[in-house]
């Protein structure tokens, strides 16, 4: 579902897409599932699929070591 939503990048306004895909879907539903998945290869694979969906251009103007505000919780999960 996340991949399908983010396929609209460049067609739908970026703010709307980030709100729907990241704030609503990822942070409310998908992250909950990731947090409840035991650490291991399955969890890493799920996280890789999430990262693969994200448009690269969203990160082009970010400073090194920073991320989008909507991805803070996901990044914390990756660090753990």
C-alpha positions, 0 to 999 in steps of 0.5 A: 500500500505504501508503495502504491501511494508513493508512486503518485510522487510528482503527480499529487502535491508533495505535502499531501503525499507525505501526509498520507503516506508517511504521517498517516500510513507509515507512522500510524499503522506500518510502524506499529507492525514493525515495532511488534515484529521480533528483531531479526532478518524478517524485520530488516526485510520489512524495513528495507521494503519501506525504505525502497518506496521512499522517493530519493528526491525527498532527501536531496536537500537534507543535511547529512545525518538528518531526515524528514520530520515524518520519518523520525519514529521510523529512524529511531526504530532502525537505530534500535 
